[in-house]
């Protein structure tokens, strides 16, 4: 499951503008994706431990 999440994150982070069609010249959508992924890792680690 973790590998699938990483693959989806990389696909959205790298090609999300083409796939989803958003316009993000300042990179804020990519920053939001990265932070959501990071917080998901932290939350999963805290829940698991």
Buried (B, 14 or more C-beta within 10 A) or exposed (E): EEEEEEEEBEEBBEEBBEEEEEEEEEEEBBEEBEEEBEEEEEEEEEEEE
